[in-house]
Amino acid sequence: MTVKKMKSLYARLEQIQSEISDIHAAAQDVLDKKSAKWQESEKGEILANRISYLEDALSNIDSLMSNLDEASYEAD
């Protein structure tokens, strides 16, 4: 039963990861299309920070998914 719940959580995390990846890609696309001067502005820094936080979130989700995957191999 516990392994089944972990696998369900893993699947939900995959969906969240996908949604965050989409947001990250869209934000990165916006930043890439802006001029270097805009990127150095306050708005540019805010967007760059947002992108960085999204990258951190994705990394943390990857780690969590890896841990759940490993734990799901353990016997109940």
KELUM-395626 format. One record per residue: residue number from 1; x, y, z of N, C-alpha, C in turn. Coordinates in nm, 2 decimals. Layout:
N
> num / n_X / n_Y / n_Z / ca_X / ca_Y / ca_Z / c_X / c_Y / c_Z
> NUM / X / Y / Z / X / Y / Z / X / Y / Z
...
This chain:
76
> num / n_X / n_Y / n_Z / ca_X / ca_Y / ca_Z / c_X / c_Y / c_Z
> 1 / 0.08 / -0.12 / 0.00 / 0.00 / 0.00 / 0.00 / 0.09 / 0.13 / 0.00
> 2 / 0.19 / 0.13 / 0.08 / 0.27 / 0.25 / 0.09 / 0.35 / 0.27 / -0.04
> 3 / 0.39 / 0.17 / -0.11 / 0.46 / 0.18 / -0.23 / 0.37 / 0.24 / -0.34
> 4 / 0.24 / 0.20 / -0.34 / 0.14 / 0.25 / -0.43 / 0.12 / 0.40 / -0.41
> 5 / 0.12 / 0.44 / -0.29 / 0.10 / 0.58 / -0.26 / 0.22 / 0.66 / -0.30
> 6 / 0.34 / 0.61 / -0.29 / 0.46 / 0.68 / -0.33 / 0.47 / 0.69 / -0.48
> 7 / 0.42 / 0.59 / -0.55 / 0.42 / 0.59 / -0.70 / 0.31 / 0.69 / -0.74
> 8 / 0.20 / 0.70 / -0.67 / 0.10 / 0.81 / -0.70 / 0.16 / 0.95 / -0.68
> 9 / 0.23 / 0.96 / -0.57 / 0.30 / 1.09 / -0.55 / 0.40 / 1.13 / -0.66
> 10 / 0.47 / 1.03 / -0.70 / 0.57 / 1.04 / -0.80 / 0.50 / 1.09 / -0.93
> 11 / 0.39 / 1.03 / -0.97 / 0.32 / 1.07 / -1.09 / 0.27 / 1.22 / -1.08
> 12 / 0.22 / 1.26 / -0.96 / 0.18 / 1.39 / -0.94 / 0.29 / 1.49 / -0.95
> 13 / 0.41 / 1.45 / -0.89 / 0.53 / 1.53 / -0.90 / 0.57 / 1.55 / -1.05
> 14 / 0.56 / 1.45 / -1.13 / 0.59 / 1.46 / -1.27 / 0.50 / 1.56 / -1.34
> 15 / 0.38 / 1.57 / -1.30 / 0.29 / 1.67 / -1.36 / 0.33 / 1.81 / -1.31
> 16 / 0.36 / 1.82 / -1.19 / 0.40 / 1.95 / -1.13 / 0.53 / 2.00 / -1.20
> 17 / 0.62 / 1.90 / -1.22 / 0.75 / 1.93 / -1.28 / 0.73 / 1.98 / -1.42
> 18 / 0.64 / 1.92 / -1.49 / 0.61 / 1.96 / -1.63 / 0.55 / 2.10 / -1.63
> 19 / 0.46 / 2.13 / -1.54 / 0.40 / 2.26 / -1.54 / 0.51 / 2.37 / -1.51
> 20 / 0.59 / 2.34 / -1.41 / 0.70 / 2.44 / -1.38 / 0.80 / 2.45 / -1.49
> 21 / 0.83 / 2.34 / -1.56 / 0.91 / 2.35 / -1.68 / 0.85 / 2.44 / -1.79
> 22 / 0.72 / 2.43 / -1.81 / 0.66 / 2.52 / -1.90 / 0.67 / 2.67 / -1.86
> 23 / 0.65 / 2.69 / -1.74 / 0.66 / 2.83 / -1.69 / 0.80 / 2.88 / -1.70
> 24 / 0.90 / 2.80 / -1.67 / 1.04 / 2.83 / -1.68 / 1.07 / 2.86 / -1.82
> 25 / 1.03 / 2.78 / -1.92 / 1.06 / 2.80 / -2.06 / 1.00 / 2.93 / -2.11
> 26 / 0.88 / 2.96 / -2.07 / 0.82 / 3.08 / -2.11 / 0.89 / 3.20 / -2.06
> 27 / 0.93 / 3.20 / -1.93 / 1.00 / 3.31 / -1.87 / 1.14 / 3.33 / -1.93
> 28 / 1.21 / 3.22 / -1.96 / 1.34 / 3.22 / -2.02 / 1.33 / 3.28 / -2.16
> 29 / 1.22 / 3.24 / -2.23 / 1.20 / 3.29 / -2.37 / 1.18 / 3.44 / -2.37
> 30 / 1.10 / 3.49 / -2.27 / 1.08 / 3.64 / -2.26 / 1.21 / 3.71 / -2.23
> 31 / 1.29 / 3.65 / -2.14 / 1.42 / 3.72 / -2.10 / 1.51 / 3.72 / -2.22
> 32 / 1.52 / 3.61 / -2.29 / 1.61 / 3.60 / -2.41 / 1.57 / 3.70 / -2.52
> 33 / 1.45 / 3.73 / -2.53 / 1.40 / 3.82 / -2.64 / 1.43 / 3.97 / -2.60
> 34 / 1.45 / 4.00 / -2.47 / 1.48 / 4.13 / -2.43 / 1.62 / 4.18 / -2.45
> 35 / 1.64 / 4.31 / -2.46 / 1.77 / 4.36 / -2.48 / 1.86 / 4.34 / -2.36
> 36 / 1.99 / 4.35 / -2.38 / 2.08 / 4.34 / -2.26 / 2.05 / 4.45 / -2.16
> 37 / 2.02 / 4.57 / -2.21 / 1.99 / 4.68 / -2.12 / 1.87 / 4.65 / -2.03
> 38 / 1.76 / 4.59 / -2.10 / 1.64 / 4.56 / -2.02 / 1.67 / 4.45 / -1.92
> 39 / 1.75 / 4.35 / -1.96 / 1.79 / 4.24 / -1.87 / 1.86 / 4.29 / -1.75
> 40 / 1.93 / 4.40 / -1.76 / 2.00 / 4.46 / -1.65 / 1.92 / 4.55 / -1.56
> 41 / 1.80 / 4.58 / -1.61 / 1.71 / 4.67 / -1.54 / 1.65 / 4.60 / -1.42
> 42 / 1.57 / 4.67 / -1.34 / 1.51 / 4.61 / -1.22 / 1.41 / 4.50 / -1.26
> 43 / 1.33 / 4.52 / -1.37 / 1.24 / 4.42 / -1.42 / 1.32 / 4.30 / -1.47
> 44 / 1.43 / 4.32 / -1.54 / 1.51 / 4.21 / -1.59 / 1.56 / 4.13 / -1.48
> 45 / 1.61 / 4.20 / -1.37 / 1.67 / 4.12 / -1.26 / 1.56 / 4.04 / -1.19
> 46 / 1.44 / 4.10 / -1.18 / 1.33 / 4.03 / -1.11 / 1.30 / 3.90 / -1.19
> 47 / 1.29 / 3.91 / -1.33 / 1.26 / 3.80 / -1.41 / 1.37 / 3.70 / -1.40
> 48 / 1.50 / 3.74 / -1.40 / 1.61 / 3.65 / -1.39 / 1.61 / 3.58 / -1.26
> 49 / 1.57 / 3.65 / -1.15 / 1.56 / 3.58 / -1.02 / 1.45 / 3.48 / -1.02
> 50 / 1.34 / 3.51 / -1.08 / 1.22 / 3.42 / -1.09 / 1.27 / 3.29 / -1.17
> 51 / 1.34 / 3.31 / -1.28 / 1.39 / 3.19 / -1.35 / 1.48 / 3.11 / -1.26
> 52 / 1.57 / 3.17 / -1.19 / 1.66 / 3.10 / -1.10 / 1.58 / 3.02 / -0.99
> 53 / 1.48 / 3.08 / -0.94 / 1.40 / 3.01 / -0.84 / 1.33 / 2.89 / -0.90
> 54 / 1.28 / 2.91 / -1.02 / 1.21 / 2.80 / -1.09 / 1.31 / 2.68 / -1.12
> 55 / 1.44 / 2.72 / -1.15 / 1.54 / 2.62 / -1.17 / 1.57 / 2.54 / -1.04
> 56 / 1.57 / 2.62 / -0.93 / 1.59 / 2.55 / -0.80 / 1.48 / 2.46 / -0.77
> 57 / 1.36 / 2.51 / -0.80 / 1.24 / 2.42 / -0.77 / 1.25 / 2.29 / -0.85
> 58 / 1.28 / 2.30 / -0.98 / 1.29 / 2.19 / -1.06 / 1.40 / 2.09 / -1.01
> 59 / 1.51 / 2.15 / -0.97 / 1.62 / 2.06 / -0.91 / 1.57 / 1.99 / -0.79
> 60 / 1.50 / 2.06 / -0.70 / 1.45 / 2.00 / -0.58 / 1.34 / 1.89 / -0.61
> 61 / 1.26 / 1.92 / -0.71 / 1.16 / 1.82 / -0.75 / 1.23 / 1.69 / -0.80
> 62 / 1.34 / 1.71 / -0.88 / 1.42 / 1.60 / -0.94 / 1.47 / 1.52 / -0.82
> 63 / 1.52 / 1.58 / -0.72 / 1.58 / 1.51 / -0.60 / 1.47 / 1.44 / -0.53
> 64 / 1.36 / 1.50 / -0.51 / 1.24 / 1.44 / -0.44 / 1.19 / 1.32 / -0.52
> 65 / 1.18 / 1.33 / -0.65 / 1.14 / 1.22 / -0.73 / 1.24 / 1.10 / -0.72
> 66 / 1.36 / 1.14 / -0.73 / 1.47 / 1.03 / -0.72 / 1.45 / 0.96 / -0.58
> 67 / 1.44 / 1.03 / -0.48 / 1.42 / 0.97 / -0.34 / 1.30 / 0.89 / -0.34
> 68 / 1.19 / 0.93 / -0.39 / 1.06 / 0.85 / -0.39 / 1.08 / 0.73 / -0.47
> 69 / 1.15 / 0.74 / -0.59 / 1.17 / 0.62 / -0.67 / 1.25 / 0.52 / -0.60
> 70 / 1.36 / 0.56 / -0.53 / 1.44 / 0.47 / -0.45 / 1.36 / 0.41 / -0.34
> 71 / 1.28 / 0.49 / -0.27 / 1.20 / 0.44 / -0.16 / 1.10 / 0.34 / -0.20
> 72 / 1.05 / 0.35 / -0.32 / 0.94 / 0.26 / -0.37 / 0.99 / 0.12 / -0.39
> 73 / 1.13 / 0.11 / -0.40 / 1.18 / -0.03 / -0.42 / 1.19 / -0.10 / -0.28
> 74 / 1.18 / -0.03 / -0.17 / 1.19 / -0.09 / -0.04 / 1.06 / -0.17 / -0.02
> 75 / 1.08 / -0.28 / 0.05 / 0.97 / -0.37 / 0.08 / 0.88 / -0.30 / 0.19
> 76 / 0.75 / -0.32 / 0.18 / 0.66 / -0.27 / 0.28 / 0.67 / -0.34 / 0.41
